[in-house]
């Protein structure tokens, strides 16, 4: 099972089953993480900056690509509600 390390959150890395969003994994461990639109990819409040491991996540969604094109999401950023952990 992939491990997810979030800088700034207490505790060990999170075990994340494939097919789970980063946001679901964070909430599953009991951490609060902002998501103003209800995890629908309609805002950028749940953004995360990837330091490593982007190849283990799903490709950016249309919503993420739109935010990148508009300058609201950087090239190393993803929406935690849209980034799905892959095998």
C-alpha positions in Angstrom: 0.0 0.0 0.0 1.4 3.4 -0.9 2.5 5.7 1.9 1.7 9.4 1.9 3.7 11.9 3.9 2.2 15.3 4.5 4.6 17.9 5.9 3.2 19.8 8.8 0.7 17.1 9.8 1.6 15.1 13.0 2.0 11.4 13.0 3.6 8.8 10.7 3.0 8.6 6.9 -0.5 7.6 5.9 -1.2 4.2 4.4 -3.3 5.0 1.3 -5.2 2.3 -0.6 -5.1 2.6 -4.4 -8.1 4.4 -5.7 -8.3 6.8 -2.7 -8.0 10.5 -3.1 -5.4 12.4 -1.1 -8.1 14.3 0.6 -9.9 11.1 1.7 -6.7 9.7 3.0 -6.0 12.8 5.1 -9.5 12.9 6.5 -9.4 9.2 7.2 -6.5 9.7 9.5 -8.6 12.3 11.4 -6.9 15.4 10.2 -8.9 18.5 9.2 -8.1 19.7 5.6 -10.0 22.6 4.0 -12.2 21.8 1.0 -14.7 24.6 0.5 -16.6 23.1 -2.4 -17.3 19.7 -0.8 -14.5 17.9 -2.6 -15.9 18.5 -6.1 -12.9 20.2 -7.7 -14.7 23.5 -8.0 -12.2 25.6 -5.9 -8.6 25.4 -5.0 -8.9 25.4 -1.2 -7.6 21.7 -0.8 -4.5 22.3 -2.9 -1.3 20.4 -2.0 2.2 21.0 -3.3 3.9 17.8 -4.4 7.6 17.4 -3.4 7.9 13.9 -4.7 5.8 11.0 -6.0 3.6 12.7 -8.6 4.0 9.6 -10.7 1.9 7.7 -8.2 -1.1 9.9 -8.6 -3.7 10.0 -11.3 -3.3 12.5 -14.2 -4.5 16.0 -13.5 -8.3 16.3 -14.0 -9.9 18.8 -16.4 -10.7 21.0 -13.4 -7.0 21.0 -12.3 -5.8 21.8 -15.8 -8.3 24.6 -16.0 -7.0 26.1 -12.8 -3.4 25.7 -14.0 -4.3 27.5 -17.2 -5.9 30.3 -15.2 -2.8 30.6 -13.0 -4.6 29.4 -9.8 -2.7 26.1 -9.5 1.0 25.8 -9.9 2.7 23.0 -11.9 3.7 21.1 -8.8 0.3 21.6 -7.1 -2.7 19.3 -7.2 -6.2 19.4 -5.7 -6.3 16.9 -2.9 -9.9 16.0 -3.8 -8.9 15.2 -7.3 -5.6 13.5 -7.0 -6.2 9.7 -6.8 -3.4 7.4 -5.5 -2.5 4.7 -8.1 -0.9 1.3 -7.6 
